Amino acid sequence: MLTGKEIIGIETVDIRDVFNIGKDVADVGQDVLDNLISIEQNVLLIILVVLATLGMLFTYMQWKGVKKAQTNFESLRNQKEQKNIGLYTSNPIHKEAYPHDEIDVRISSREAKIEYGKLEKLLMDIEKKDRQLKMKANKERVCKARKKTTSRHREERHRTPKE
């Protein structure tokens, strides 16, 4: 029968060696655990960087879309203004036109009539305010003149006649 020392192949085993081996195993285990924690932190940082990059990319795409829409809107407005100017400076009846151009002319003329009506209303409001301001200025002038006249009459009543 074999003894424990013969199985291990060591004649003598020192207890300090057993503790040192245990300590080395614990250190290796701690190193493995530290590496796992640092890997998890690195993965978290990578995920955060990816999310931040995606957020910035999304923001850039939205900004680019808004700028494109603004540019399109301004170009359409400029085209409409140029078309309106063309209606006033030339006779659209003599042009060779497609049916949709005729519809555009009608729409533009209705819009022009609406704008003209708005401008007339605005002019009437301005004239009304102008009349009100003139009336107010007239009243103030009349009030000042009355005050002067009243003060002169008071002075004349309080004066003693010179003999």
ABEGO torsion letter per residue (X at the ends): XBBAAAAAGBABBBAAAAAAAAAAAAAAAAAAAAAAAAAAAAAAAAAAAAAAAAAAAAAAAAAAAAAAAAAAAAAAAAAAAAAAAAAAABBAAABBBBAAAAAAAAAAAAAAAAAAAAAAAAAAAAAAAAAAAAAAAAAAAAAAAAAAAAAAAAAAAABBBBX
